[in-house]
Amino acid sequence: MRRATRAITQLYDAALRQMGLRITRFTLLQVLERTGEPMTQAALGDFLAVDSTTLTRTLRPLEHAKWIRRVEGRDARERRIELAPLGRRVLERATPAWERVQRRLRTDLGQRDWAALQKLLTAALTAARRVSRSKS
């Protein structure tokens, strides 16, 4: 599983490199765009299955580039993260490259195997979260 993940990550990274992105940053921008509302860092980390330290390291350059921004939450103590207009433009420019990789993988795997892979990955994520929570 790790070997396949690395190989696929390399495909996406190569496709996104021209836009100054890696798949980790693209995915984060994509999640913020698709949710349509600001998220807490904890909720974002949980959704992406990323630990707090890794997420902080990923967020820092995006915030510095003004692709994301922190906004007030429900009360003055809570800070949420949202996609900034510049980040939305970067995402729009990068999405066609991401879609090309998606299409190539889907074509090479075939529709049936692509669907099976999606189902299996969802099950693997669910199992990993269950194991992680049972350790706590």
SULTA-V738575 format. One record per backbone hydrogen bond with DSSP energy under -0.5 kcal/mol. NH is the residue of the N-H (numbers start at 1). CO is the residue of the C=O. E is the energy in kcal/mol with one decimal. If there is no record, write none. Layout:
NH&CO&E + NH&CO&E
//
This chain:
5&1&-2.5 + 6&2&-2.5 + 7&3&-2.2 + 8&4&-2.6 + 9&5&-2.6 + 10&6&-2.2 + 11&7&-1.5 + 12&8&-2.1 + 13&9&-3.0 + 14&10&-2.3 + 15&11&-1.9 + 16&12&-2.2 + 17&13&-1.4 + 19&16&-1.5 + 20&17&-2.2 + 21&16&-1.6 + 26&22&-2.5 + 27&23&-2.8 + 28&24&-1.6 + 29&25&-2.4 + 30&26&-2.8 + 31&27&-2.6 + 32&28&-2.2 + 33&29&-2.2 + 34&30&-2.7 + 35&31&-2.4 + 36&32&-1.2 + 39&81&-2.5 + 44&40&-2.4 + 45&41&-2.6 + 46&42&-2.4 + 47&43&-2.5 + 48&44&-2.3 + 49&45&-0.9 + 49&46&-0.5 + 50&45&-2.5 + 55&51&-2.5 + 56&52&-2.5 + 57&53&-2.1 + 58&54&-1.8 + 59&55&-2.8 + 60&56&-2.2 + 61&57&-0.7 + 62&58&-0.8 + 63&59&-2.6 + 64&60&-2.4 + 65&61&-2.1 + 66&63&-1.2 + 67&62&-2.8 + 68&62&-1.1 + 69&82&-2.3 + 71&80&-2.9 + 73&75&-0.8 + 73&78&-3.1 + 78&75&-1.1 + 80&71&-3.3 + 81&39&-3.7 + 82&69&-2.7 + 84&67&-2.2 + 87&66&-0.5 + 88&84&-2.2 + 89&85&-1.9 + 90&86&-2.2 + 91&87&-2.6 + 92&88&-2.4 + 93&89&-2.2 + 94&90&-2.1 + 95&91&-2.2 + 96&92&-0.6 + 97&94&-0.7 + 98&94&-1.8 + 99&95&-2.9 + 100&96&-1.9 + 101&97&-1.6 + 102&98&-2.4 + 103&99&-2.8 + 104&100&-2.4 + 105&101&-2.6 + 106&102&-2.7 + 107&103&-2.8 + 108&104&-2.7 + 109&105&-2.6 + 110&106&-2.3 + 114&110&-2.6 + 115&111&-2.4 + 116&112&-2.2 + 117&113&-2.7 + 118&114&-2.3 + 119&115&-2.1 + 120&116&-2.7 + 121&117&-2.9 + 122&118&-2.0 + 123&119&-2.1 + 124&120&-2.6 + 125&121&-2.4 + 126&122&-2.3 + 127&123&-2.5 + 128&124&-2.6 + 129&125&-2.4 + 130&126&-2.1 + 131&127&-2.6 + 132&128&-2.5 + 133&129&-2.4 + 134&130&-1.9 + 135&131&-1.2 + 136&132&-0.9
//
